[in-house]
Amino acid sequence: MVEGKKRSRSKRRVKVKLSKNTVIHYEDRKPKLARCGGCGTALKGVPRLKKSEISNIAKTKKRPERPFGGVLCSRCMREKMRARIMG
């Protein structure tokens, strides 16, 4: 029987074929996609990584280089900028 921590479904089971047999590797699941704070659509340009992995990559790879990058989608960002200019 496997270890108790591997019996839970929090880990993803991946079948790996070796030369003689097939074994199961236990991997962490990917986090959900980052969502826009305004409309809730999935953000483009934001990686699907754990917080500990995100802290190890370059700042320019964490989010898009624009105002509200990584928080709002481009459509909501444009609306917010228009409202700020007009109002």
Secondary structure, DSSP 8 states (H G I E B T S, - for coil): ---HHHHSTTEEEEEEE-SS-EEEEEEE------B-TTT--B-TT-----HHHHTTS-GGGTS-SSTTTTTS-HHHHHHHHHHHHH-
